[in-house]
Amino acid sequence: MMKAIKNFMNKPITYGAYFKYCTVCASISLALCGWAYYQMSKLNNWVETKDEESNLEEDEI
């Protein structure tokens, strides 16, 4: 088992494998940025509705 792992680790990384690793990392980072943007827009909408509600309460008083 250890011999198989050593042989695998001694192989050089080819351009195709490097491209795959870069593609995976880029897609993960893009997905995280999209998720963060979505969460921020949800937060901004929530804050705006709270502000509108507080403004309506102040107007009624």
CHARMM-style PDB file with segment names, atoms N, HN, CA, C and O in Angstrom:
ATOM      1  N   MET     1       0.822  -1.192   0.000  1.00  0.00      PROA
ATOM      2  CA  MET     1       0.000   0.000   0.000  1.00  0.00      PROA
ATOM      3  C   MET     1       0.868   1.258   0.000  1.00  0.00      PROA
ATOM      4  O   MET     1       0.625   2.178  -0.781  1.00  0.00      PROA
ATOM      5  N   MET     2       1.865   1.301   0.861  1.00  0.00      PROA
ATOM      6  HN  MET     2       2.062   0.553   1.495  1.00  0.00      PROA
ATOM      7  CA  MET     2       2.736   2.478   0.916  1.00  0.00      PROA
ATOM      8  C   MET     2       3.534   2.627  -0.379  1.00  0.00      PROA
ATOM      9  O   MET     2       3.815   3.744  -0.814  1.00  0.00      PROA
ATOM     10  N   LYS     3       3.895   1.500  -0.991  1.00  0.00      PROA
ATOM     11  HN  LYS     3       3.666   0.593  -0.637  1.00  0.00      PROA
ATOM     12  CA  LYS     3       4.643   1.564  -2.243  1.00  0.00      PROA
ATOM     13  C   LYS     3       3.791   2.177  -3.342  1.00  0.00      PROA
ATOM     14  O   LYS     3       4.296   2.942  -4.164  1.00  0.00      PROA
ATOM     15  N   ALA     4       2.503   1.848  -3.367  1.00  0.00      PROA
ATOM     16  HN  ALA     4       2.093   1.226  -2.700  1.00  0.00      PROA
ATOM     17  CA  ALA     4       1.605   2.420  -4.368  1.00  0.00      PROA
ATOM     18  C   ALA     4       1.447   3.924  -4.161  1.00  0.00      PROA
ATOM     19  O   ALA     4       1.399   4.681  -5.130  1.00  0.00      PROA
ATOM     20  N   ILE     5       1.366   4.361  -2.905  1.00  0.00      PROA
ATOM     21  HN  ILE     5       1.405   3.746  -2.118  1.00  0.00      PROA
ATOM     22  CA  ILE     5       1.240   5.789  -2.618  1.00  0.00      PROA
ATOM     23  C   ILE     5       2.514   6.523  -3.013  1.00  0.00      PROA
ATOM     24  O   ILE     5       2.450   7.622  -3.565  1.00  0.00      PROA
ATOM     25  N   LYS     6       3.688   5.917  -2.732  1.00  0.00      PROA
ATOM     26  HN  LYS     6       3.740   5.025  -2.284  1.00  0.00      PROA
ATOM     27  CA  LYS     6       4.954   6.549  -3.112  1.00  0.00      PROA
ATOM     28  C   LYS     6       5.060   6.676  -4.626  1.00  0.00      PROA
ATOM     29  O   LYS     6       5.489   7.712  -5.136  1.00  0.00      PROA
ATOM     30  N   ASN     7       4.670   5.624  -5.349  1.00  0.00      PROA
ATOM     31  HN  ASN     7       4.322   4.783  -4.935  1.00  0.00      PROA
ATOM     32  CA  ASN     7       4.727   5.689  -6.806  1.00  0.00      PROA
ATOM     33  C   ASN     7       3.790   6.756  -7.344  1.00  0.00      PROA
ATOM     34  O   ASN     7       4.126   7.453  -8.302  1.00  0.00      PROA
ATOM     35  N   PHE     8       2.628   6.889  -6.743  1.00  0.00      PROA
ATOM     36  HN  PHE     8       2.355   6.323  -5.965  1.00  0.00      PROA
ATOM     37  CA  PHE     8       1.675   7.916  -7.184  1.00  0.00      PROA
ATOM     38  C   PHE     8       2.222   9.307  -6.910  1.00  0.00      PROA
ATOM     39  O   PHE     8       2.075  10.200  -7.744  1.00  0.00      PROA
ATOM     40  N   MET     9       2.840   9.505  -5.774  1.00  0.00      PROA
ATOM     41  HN  MET     9       2.959   8.779  -5.097  1.00  0.00      PROA
ATOM     42  CA  MET     9       3.347  10.823  -5.419  1.00  0.00      PROA
ATOM     43  C   MET     9       4.574  11.214  -6.239  1.00  0.00      PROA
ATOM     44  O   MET     9       4.864  12.402  -6.383  1.00  0.00      PROA
ATOM     45  N   ASN    10       5.286  10.250  -6.769  1.00  0.00      PROA
ATOM     46  HN  ASN    10       5.051   9.286  -6.652  1.00  0.00      PROA
ATOM     47  CA  ASN    10       6.492  10.548  -7.548  1.00  0.00      PROA
ATOM     48  C   ASN    10       6.171  10.950  -8.974  1.00  0.00      PROA
ATOM     49  O   ASN    10       7.050  11.462  -9.667  1.00  0.00      PROA
ATOM     50  N   LYS    11       4.953  10.740  -9.440  1.00  0.00      PROA
ATOM     51  HN  LYS    11       4.239  10.324  -8.877  1.00  0.00      PROA
ATOM     52  CA  LYS    11       4.600  11.096 -10.809  1.00  0.00      PROA
ATOM     53  C   LYS    11       4.457  12.605 -10.930  1.00  0.00      PROA
ATOM     54  O   LYS    11       3.884  13.249 -10.051  1.00  0.00      PROA
ATOM     55  N   PRO    12       4.976  13.170 -12.015  1.00  0.00      PROA
ATOM     56  CA  PRO    12       4.835  14.622 -12.196  1.00  0.00      PROA
ATOM     57  C   PRO    12       3.394  14.989 -12.573  1.00  0.00      PROA
ATOM     58  O   PRO    12       2.656  14.175 -13.128  1.00  0.00      PROA
ATOM     59  N   ILE    13       3.020  16.210 -12.265  1.00  0.00      PROA
ATOM     60  HN  ILE    13       3.620  16.872 -11.814  1.00  0.00      PROA
ATOM     61  CA  ILE    13       1.692  16.704 -12.624  1.00  0.00      PROA
ATOM     62  C   ILE    13       1.746  17.172 -14.074  1.00  0.00      PROA
ATOM     63  O   ILE    13       2.597  17.985 -14.436  1.00  0.00      PROA
ATOM     64  N   THR    14       0.850  16.667 -14.890  1.00  0.00      PROA
ATOM     65  HN  THR    14       0.159  16.007 -14.596  1.00  0.00      PROA
ATOM     66  CA  THR    14       0.822  17.038 -16.303  1.00  0.00      PROA
ATOM     67  C   THR    14       0.031  18.328 -16.482  1.00  0.00      PROA
ATOM     68  O   THR    14      -0.635  18.801 -15.561  1.00  0.00      PROA
ATOM     69  N   TYR    15       0.119  18.885 -17.682  1.00  0.00      PROA
ATOM     70  HN  TYR    15       0.660  18.501 -18.430  1.00  0.00      PROA
ATOM     71  CA  TYR    15      -0.614  20.123 -17.962  1.00  0.00      PROA
ATOM     72  C   TYR    15      -2.121  19.902 -17.873  1.00  0.00      PROA
ATOM     73  O   TYR    15      -2.848  20.786 -17.420  1.00  0.00      PROA
ATOM     74  N   GLY    16      -2.598  18.739 -18.299  1.00  0.00      PROA
ATOM     75  HN  GLY    16      -2.008  18.021 -18.667  1.00  0.00      PROA
ATOM     76  CA  GLY    16      -4.021  18.441 -18.226  1.00  0.00      PROA
ATOM     77  C   GLY    16      -4.512  18.382 -16.792  1.00  0.00      PROA
ATOM     78  O   GLY    16      -5.582  18.904 -16.478  1.00  0.00      PROA
ATOM     79  N   ALA    17      -3.738  17.750 -15.920  1.00  0.00      PROA
ATOM     80  HN  ALA    17      -2.869  17.326 -16.175  1.00  0.00      PROA
ATOM     81  CA  ALA    17      -4.119  17.673 -14.507  1.00  0.00      PROA
ATOM     82  C   ALA    17      -4.056  19.051 -13.867  1.00  0.00      PROA
ATOM     83  O   ALA    17      -4.913  19.404 -13.056  1.00  0.00      PROA
ATOM     84  N   TYR    18      -3.043  19.828 -14.230  1.00  0.00      PROA
ATOM     85  HN  TYR    18      -2.347  19.541 -14.888  1.00  0.00      PROA
ATOM     86  CA  TYR    18      -2.920  21.182 -13.696  1.00  0.00      PROA
ATOM     87  C   TYR    18      -4.120  22.027 -14.115  1.00  0.00      PROA
ATOM     88  O   TYR    18      -4.663  22.787 -13.313  1.00  0.00      PROA
ATOM     89  N   PHE    19      -4.529  21.891 -15.374  1.00  0.00      PROA
ATOM     90  HN  PHE    19      -4.087  21.274 -16.025  1.00  0.00      PROA
ATOM     91  CA  PHE    19      -5.697  22.616 -15.870  1.00  0.00      PROA
ATOM     92  C   PHE    19      -6.954  22.202 -15.108  1.00  0.00      PROA
ATOM     93  O   PHE    19      -7.784  23.049 -14.777  1.00  0.00      PROA
ATOM     94  N   LYS    20      -7.099  20.911 -14.828  1.00  0.00      PROA
ATOM     95  HN  LYS    20      -6.425  20.223 -15.097  1.00  0.00      PROA
ATOM     96  CA  LYS    20      -8.257  20.433 -14.074  1.00  0.00      PROA
ATOM     97  C   LYS    20      -8.259  21.014 -12.666  1.00  0.00      PROA
ATOM     98  O   LYS    20      -9.304  21.440 -12.175  1.00  0.00      PROA
ATOM     99  N   TYR    21      -7.104  21.037 -12.012  1.00  0.00      PROA
ATOM    100  HN  TYR    21      -6.255  20.691 -12.410  1.00  0.00      PROA
ATOM    101  CA  TYR    21      -7.021  21.591 -10.656  1.00  0.00      PROA
ATOM    102  C   TYR    21      -7.385  23.069 -10.662  1.00  0.00      PROA
ATOM    103  O   TYR    21      -8.116  23.533  -9.787  1.00  0.00      PROA
ATOM    104  N   CYS    22      -6.879  23.806 -11.640  1.00  0.00      PROA
ATOM    105  HN  CYS    22      -6.285  23.429 -12.350  1.00  0.00      PROA
ATOM    106  CA  CYS    22      -7.181  25.238 -11.731  1.00  0.00      PROA
ATOM    107  C   CYS    22      -8.669  25.462 -12.000  1.00  0.00      PROA
ATOM    108  O   CYS    22      -9.275  26.380 -11.447  1.00  0.00      PROA
ATOM    109  N   THR    23      -9.252  24.620 -12.849  1.00  0.00      PROA
ATOM    110  HN  THR    23      -8.760  23.874 -13.298  1.00  0.00      PROA
ATOM    111  CA  THR    23     -10.676  24.741 -13.153  1.00  0.00      PROA
ATOM    112  C   THR    23     -11.517  24.473 -11.918  1.00  0.00      PROA
ATOM    113  O   THR    23     -12.487  25.187 -11.662  1.00  0.00      PROA
ATOM    114  N   VAL    24     -11.161  23.462 -11.157  1.00  0.00      PROA
ATOM    115  HN  VAL    24     -10.373  22.882 -11.365  1.00  0.00      PROA
ATOM    116  CA  VAL    24     -11.905  23.137  -9.939  1.00  0.00      PROA
ATOM    117  C   VAL    24     -11.793  24.280  -8.931  1.00  0.00      PROA
ATOM    118  O   VAL    24     -12.794  24.681  -8.337  1.00  0.00      PROA
ATOM    119  N   CYS    25     -10.598  24.800  -8.738  1.00  0.00      PROA
ATOM    120  HN  CYS    25      -9.785  24.474  -9.221  1.00  0.00      PROA
ATOM    121  CA  CYS    25     -10.411  25.902  -7.784  1.00  0.00      PROA
ATOM    122  C   CYS    25     -11.161  27.154  -8.229  1.00  0.00      PROA
ATOM    123  O   CYS    25     -11.761  27.843  -7.403  1.00  0.00      PROA
ATOM    124  N   ALA    26     -11.133  27.449  -9.509  1.00  0.00      PROA
ATOM    125  HN  ALA    26     -10.647  26.890 -10.180  1.00  0.00      PROA
ATOM    126  CA  ALA    26     -11.840  28.630 -10.011  1.00  0.00      PROA
ATOM    127  C   ALA    26     -13.347  28.472  -9.860  1.00  0.00      PROA
ATOM    128  O   ALA    26     -14.036  29.428  -9.503  1.00  0.00      PROA
ATOM    129  N   SER    27     -13.864  27.280 -10.128  1.00  0.00      PROA
ATOM    130  HN  SER    27     -13.305  26.504 -10.418  1.00  0.00      PROA
ATOM    131  CA  SER    27     -15.311  27.091 -10.006  1.00  0.00      PROA
ATOM    132  C   SER    27     -15.751  27.153  -8.547  1.00  0.00      PROA
ATOM    133  O   SER    27     -16.817  27.690  -8.245  1.00  0.00      PROA
ATOM    134  N   ILE    28     -14.945  26.609  -7.643  1.00  0.00      PROA
ATOM    135  HN  ILE    28     -14.079  26.172  -7.889  1.00  0.00      PROA
ATOM    136  CA  ILE    28     -15.286  26.692  -6.218  1.00  0.00      PROA
ATOM    137  C   ILE    28     -15.270  28.142  -5.749  1.00  0.00      PROA
ATOM    138  O   ILE    28     -16.175  28.565  -5.029  1.00  0.00      PROA
ATOM    139  N   SER    29     -14.262  28.907  -6.141  1.00  0.00      PROA
ATOM    140  HN  SER    29     -13.527  28.563  -6.726  1.00  0.00      PROA
ATOM    141  CA  SER    29     -14.189  30.300  -5.715  1.00  0.00      PROA
ATOM    142  C   SER    29     -15.324  31.116  -6.325  1.00  0.00      PROA
ATOM    143  O   SER    29     -15.864  31.999  -5.660  1.00  0.00      PROA
ATOM    144  N   LEU    30     -15.695  30.845  -7.567  1.00  0.00      PROA
ATOM    145  HN  LEU    30     -15.256  30.127  -8.108  1.00  0.00      PROA
ATOM    146  CA  LEU    30     -16.810  31.549  -8.193  1.00  0.00      PROA
ATOM    147  C   LEU    30     -18.124  31.213  -7.497  1.00  0.00      PROA
ATOM    148  O   LEU    30     -18.967  32.090  -7.303  1.00  0.00      PROA
ATOM    149  N   ALA    31     -18.301  29.949  -7.122  1.00  0.00      PROA
ATOM    150  HN  ALA    31     -17.617  29.238  -7.280  1.00  0.00      PROA
ATOM    151  CA  ALA    31     -19.517  29.552  -6.407  1.00  0.00      PROA
ATOM    152  C   ALA    31     -19.583  30.238  -5.046  1.00  0.00      PROA
ATOM    153  O   ALA    31     -20.659  30.673  -4.634  1.00  0.00      PROA
ATOM    154  N   LEU    32     -18.465  30.342  -4.345  1.00  0.00      PROA
ATOM    155  HN  LEU    32     -17.592  29.989  -4.679  1.00  0.00      PROA
ATOM    156  CA  LEU    32     -18.448  31.023  -3.045  1.00  0.00      PROA
ATOM    157  C   LEU    32     -18.741  32.517  -3.188  1.00  0.00      PROA
ATOM    158  O   LEU    32     -19.439  33.097  -2.356  1.00  0.00      PROA
ATOM    159  N   CYS    33     -18.212  33.133  -4.233  1.00  0.00      PROA
ATOM    160  HN  CYS    33     -17.645  32.662  -4.908  1.00  0.00      PROA
ATOM    161  CA  CYS    33     -18.498  34.555  -4.461  1.00  0.00      PROA
ATOM    162  C   CYS    33     -19.975  34.764  -4.780  1.00  0.00      PROA
ATOM    163  O   CYS    33     -20.581  35.727  -4.310  1.00  0.00      PROA
ATOM    164  N   GLY    34     -20.554  33.872  -5.570  1.00  0.00      PROA
ATOM    165  HN  GLY    34     -20.062  33.090  -5.951  1.00  0.00      PROA
ATOM    166  CA  GLY    34     -21.976  33.960  -5.890  1.00  0.00      PROA
ATOM    167  C   GLY    34     -22.832  33.777  -4.660  1.00  0.00      PROA
ATOM    168  O   GLY    34     -23.824  34.485  -4.486  1.00  0.00      PROA
ATOM    169  N   TRP    35     -22.470  32.843  -3.806  1.00  0.00      PROA
ATOM    170  HN  TRP    35     -21.665  32.268  -3.948  1.00  0.00      PROA
ATOM    171  CA  TRP    35     -23.216  32.605  -2.576  1.00  0.00      PROA
ATOM    172  C   TRP    35     -23.130  33.818  -1.655  1.00  0.00      PROA
ATOM    173  O   TRP    35     -24.127  34.216  -1.052  1.00  0.00      PROA
ATOM    174  N   ALA    36     -21.939  34.404  -1.547  1.00  0.00      PROA
ATOM    175  HN  ALA    36     -21.130  34.080  -2.037  1.00  0.00      PROA
ATOM    176  CA  ALA    36     -21.765  35.582  -0.692  1.00  0.00      PROA
ATOM    177  C   ALA    36     -22.578  36.759  -1.234  1.00  0.00      PROA
ATOM    178  O   ALA    36     -23.176  37.503  -0.457  1.00  0.00      PROA
ATOM    179  N   TYR    37     -22.608  36.934  -2.547  1.00  0.00      PROA
ATOM    180  HN  TYR    37     -22.123  36.329  -3.178  1.00  0.00      PROA
ATOM    181  CA  TYR    37     -23.394  38.009  -3.152  1.00  0.00      PROA
ATOM    182  C   TYR    37     -24.878  37.798  -2.881  1.00  0.00      PROA
ATOM    183  O   TYR    37     -25.593  38.753  -2.581  1.00  0.00      PROA
ATOM    184  N   TYR    38     -25.342  36.569  -2.983  1.00  0.00      PROA
ATOM    185  HN  TYR    38     -24.761  35.792  -3.226  1.00  0.00      PROA
ATOM    186  CA  TYR    38     -26.740  36.249  -2.711  1.00  0.00      PROA
ATOM    187  C   TYR    38     -27.094  36.539  -1.255  1.00  0.00      PROA
ATOM    188  O   TYR    38     -28.144  37.114  -0.967  1.00  0.00      PROA
ATOM    189  N   GLN    39     -26.215  36.139  -0.344  1.00  0.00      PROA
ATOM    190  HN  GLN    39     -25.362  35.671  -0.578  1.00  0.00      PROA
ATOM    191  CA  GLN    39     -26.471  36.385   1.078  1.00  0.00      PROA
ATOM    192  C   GLN    39     -26.486  37.873   1.386  1.00  0.00      PROA
ATOM    193  O   GLN    39     -27.302  38.326   2.189  1.00  0.00      PROA
ATOM    194  N   MET    40     -25.603  38.639   0.767  1.00  0.00      PROA
ATOM    195  HN  MET    40     -24.940  38.271   0.115  1.00  0.00      PROA
ATOM    196  CA  MET    40     -25.573  40.081   0.998  1.00  0.00      PROA
ATOM    197  C   MET    40     -26.841  40.749   0.471  1.00  0.00      PROA
ATOM    198  O   MET    40     -27.369  41.668   1.097  1.00  0.00      PROA
ATOM    199  N   SER    41     -27.327  40.288  -0.679  1.00  0.00      PROA
ATOM    200  HN  SER    41     -26.899  39.542  -1.188  1.00  0.00      PROA
ATOM    201  CA  SER    41     -28.555  40.880  -1.214  1.00  0.00      PROA
ATOM    202  C   SER    41     -29.742  40.542  -0.325  1.00  0.00      PROA
ATOM    203  O   SER    41     -30.627  41.377  -0.138  1.00  0.00      PROA
ATOM    204  N   LYS    42     -29.779  39.323   0.231  1.00  0.00      PROA
ATOM    205  HN  LYS    42     -29.060  38.644   0.079  1.00  0.00      PROA
ATOM    206  CA  LYS    42     -30.844  38.973   1.171  1.00  0.00      PROA
ATOM    207  C   LYS    42     -30.767  39.848   2.408  1.00  0.00      PROA
ATOM    208  O   LYS    42     -31.791  40.316   2.905  1.00  0.00      PROA
ATOM    209  N   LEU    43     -29.558  40.072   2.910  1.00  0.00      PROA
ATOM    210  HN  LEU    43     -28.726  39.692   2.507  1.00  0.00      PROA
ATOM    211  CA  LEU    43     -29.377  40.909   4.094  1.00  0.00      PROA
ATOM    212  C   LEU    43     -29.811  42.345   3.818  1.00  0.00      PROA
ATOM    213  O   LEU    43     -30.478  42.961   4.649  1.00  0.00      PROA
ATOM    214  N   ASN    44     -29.440  42.878   2.667  1.00  0.00      PROA
ATOM    215  HN  ASN    44     -28.898  42.378   1.992  1.00  0.00      PROA
ATOM    216  CA  ASN    44     -29.829  44.248   2.320  1.00  0.00      PROA
ATOM    217  C   ASN    44     -31.341  44.372   2.195  1.00  0.00      PROA
ATOM    218  O   ASN    44     -31.916  45.363   2.643  1.00  0.00      PROA
ATOM    219  N   ASN    45     -31.993  43.381   1.593  1.00  0.00      PROA
ATOM    220  HN  ASN    45     -31.525  42.575   1.229  1.00  0.00      PROA
ATOM    221  CA  ASN    45     -33.454  43.414   1.490  1.00  0.00      PROA
ATOM    222  C   ASN    45     -34.093  43.372   2.868  1.00  0.00      PROA
ATOM    223  O   ASN    45     -35.073  44.074   3.118  1.00  0.00      PROA
ATOM    224  N   TRP    46     -33.557  42.569   3.752  1.00  0.00      PROA
ATOM    225  HN  TRP    46     -32.762  41.998   3.549  1.00  0.00      PROA
ATOM    226  CA  TRP    46     -34.104  42.458   5.107  1.00  0.00      PROA
ATOM    227  C   TRP    46     -33.940  43.783   5.853  1.00  0.00      PROA
ATOM    228  O   TRP    46     -34.854  44.229   6.547  1.00  0.00      PROA
ATOM    229  N   VAL    47     -32.772  44.407   5.706  1.00  0.00      PROA
ATOM    230  HN  VAL    47     -32.029  44.045   5.142  1.00  0.00      PROA
ATOM    231  CA  VAL    47     -32.525  45.686   6.381  1.00  0.00      PROA
ATOM    232  C   VAL    47     -33.456  46.760   5.828  1.00  0.00      PROA
ATOM    233  O   VAL    47     -33.983  47.574   6.586  1.00  0.00      PROA
ATOM    234  N   GLU    48     -33.662  46.765   4.512  1.00  0.00      PROA
ATOM    235  HN  GLU    48     -33.234  46.104   3.897  1.00  0.00      PROA
ATOM    236  CA  GLU    48     -34.550  47.762   3.918  1.00  0.00      PROA
ATOM    237  C   GLU    48     -35.985  47.596   4.399  1.00  0.00      PROA
ATOM    238  O   GLU    48     -36.664  48.587   4.664  1.00  0.00      PROA
ATOM    239  N   THR    49     -36.449  46.373   4.513  1.00  0.00      PROA
ATOM    240  HN  THR    49     -35.897  45.567   4.298  1.00  0.00      PROA
ATOM    241  CA  THR    49     -37.819  46.171   4.993  1.00  0.00      PROA
ATOM    242  C   THR    49     -37.950  46.590   6.448  1.00  0.00      PROA
ATOM    243  O   THR    49     -38.976  47.148   6.838  1.00  0.00      PROA
ATOM    244  N   LYS    50     -36.939  46.334   7.251  1.00  0.00      PROA
ATOM    245  HN  LYS    50     -36.105  45.881   6.934  1.00  0.00      PROA
ATOM    246  CA  LYS    50     -36.982  46.778   8.645  1.00  0.00      PROA
ATOM    247  C   LYS    50     -37.007  48.301   8.726  1.00  0.00      PROA
ATOM    248  O   LYS    50     -37.734  48.868   9.542  1.00  0.00      PROA
ATOM    249  N   ASP    51     -36.217  48.966   7.884  1.00  0.00      PROA
ATOM    250  HN  ASP    51     -35.626  48.506   7.221  1.00  0.00      PROA
ATOM    251  CA  ASP    51     -36.212  50.424   7.871  1.00  0.00      PROA
ATOM    252  C   ASP    51     -37.566  50.972   7.446  1.00  0.00      PROA
ATOM    253  O   ASP    51     -38.053  51.940   8.030  1.00  0.00      PROA
ATOM    254  N   GLU    52     -38.180  50.363   6.433  1.00  0.00      PROA
ATOM    255  HN  GLU    52     -37.784  49.577   5.959  1.00  0.00      PROA
ATOM    256  CA  GLU    52     -39.488  50.813   5.975  1.00  0.00      PROA
ATOM    257  C   GLU    52     -40.536  50.621   7.071  1.00  0.00      PROA
ATOM    258  O   GLU    52     -41.388  51.486   7.277  1.00  0.00      PROA
ATOM    259  N   GLU    53     -40.474  49.504   7.765  1.00  0.00      PROA
ATOM    260  HN  GLU    53     -39.782  48.802   7.598  1.00  0.00      PROA
ATOM    261  CA  GLU    53     -41.424  49.250   8.844  1.00  0.00      PROA
ATOM    262  C   GLU    53     -41.265  50.276   9.965  1.00  0.00      PROA
ATOM    263  O   GLU    53     -42.252  50.769  10.510  1.00  0.00      PROA
ATOM    264  N   SER    54     -40.020  50.593  10.301  1.00  0.00      PROA
ATOM    265  HN  SER    54     -39.217  50.193   9.858  1.00  0.00      PROA
ATOM    266  CA  SER    54     -39.801  51.574  11.371  1.00  0.00      PROA
ATOM    267  C   SER    54     -40.239  52.968  10.929  1.00  0.00      PROA
ATOM    268  O   SER    54     -40.732  53.747  11.744  1.00  0.00      PROA
ATOM    269  N   ASN    55     -40.065  53.288   9.656  1.00  0.00      PROA
ATOM    270  HN  ASN    55     -39.664  52.655   8.994  1.00  0.00      PROA
ATOM    271  CA  ASN    55     -40.520  54.586   9.153  1.00  0.00      PROA
ATOM    272  C   ASN    55     -42.043  54.669   9.180  1.00  0.00      PROA
ATOM    273  O   ASN    55     -42.595  55.720   9.506  1.00  0.00      PROA
ATOM    274  N   LEU    56     -42.726  53.583   8.844  1.00  0.00      PROA
ATOM    275  HN  LEU    56     -42.277  52.729   8.580  1.00  0.00      PROA
ATOM    276  CA  LEU    56     -44.184  53.575   8.886  1.00  0.00      PROA
ATOM    277  C   LEU    56     -44.691  53.724  10.306  1.00  0.00      PROA
ATOM    278  O   LEU    56     -45.680  54.419  10.539  1.00  0.00      PROA
ATOM    279  N   GLU    57     -44.029  53.082  11.264  1.00  0.00      PROA
ATOM    280  HN  GLU    57     -43.225  52.517  11.075  1.00  0.00      PROA
ATOM    281  CA  GLU    57     -44.425  53.204  12.662  1.00  0.00      PROA
ATOM    282  C   GLU    57     -44.245  54.631  13.165  1.00  0.00      PROA
ATOM    283  O   GLU    57     -45.073  55.139  13.921  1.00  0.00      PROA
ATOM    284  N   GLU    58     -43.157  55.276  12.740  1.00  0.00      PROA
ATOM    285  HN  GLU    58     -42.485  54.863  12.126  1.00  0.00      PROA
ATOM    286  CA  GLU    58     -42.912  56.651  13.152  1.00  0.00      PROA
ATOM    287  C   GLU    58     -43.954  57.584  12.554  1.00  0.00      PROA
ATOM    288  O   GLU    58     -44.394  58.523  13.217  1.00  0.00      PROA
ATOM    289  N   ASP    59     -44.356  57.339  11.301  1.00  0.00      PROA
ATOM    290  HN  ASP    59     -43.998  56.576  10.762  1.00  0.00      PROA
ATOM    291  CA  ASP    59     -45.355  58.184  10.659  1.00  0.00      PROA
ATOM    292  C   ASP    59     -46.706  58.060  11.344  1.00  0.00      PROA
ATOM    293  O   ASP    59     -47.450  59.039  11.407  1.00  0.00      PROA
ATOM    294  N   GLU    60     -47.041  56.889  11.856  1.00  0.00      PROA
ATOM    295  HN  GLU    60     -46.437  56.094  11.804  1.00  0.00      PROA
ATOM    296  CA  GLU    60     -48.330  56.684  12.497  1.00  0.00      PROA
ATOM    297  C   GLU    60     -48.406  57.379  13.858  1.00  0.00      PROA
ATOM    298  O   GLU    60     -49.487  57.742  14.320  1.00  0.00      PROA
ATOM    299  N   ILE    61     -47.275  57.555  14.476  1.00  0.00      PROA
ATOM    300  HN  ILE    61     -46.396  57.260  14.100  1.00  0.00      PROA
ATOM    301  CA  ILE    61     -47.232  58.178  15.805  1.00  0.00      PROA
ATOM    302  C   ILE    61     -47.409  59.633  15.653  1.00  0.00      PROA
ATOM    303  OT1 ILE    61     -47.407  60.362  16.645  1.00  0.00      PROA
TER     304      ILE     61
END
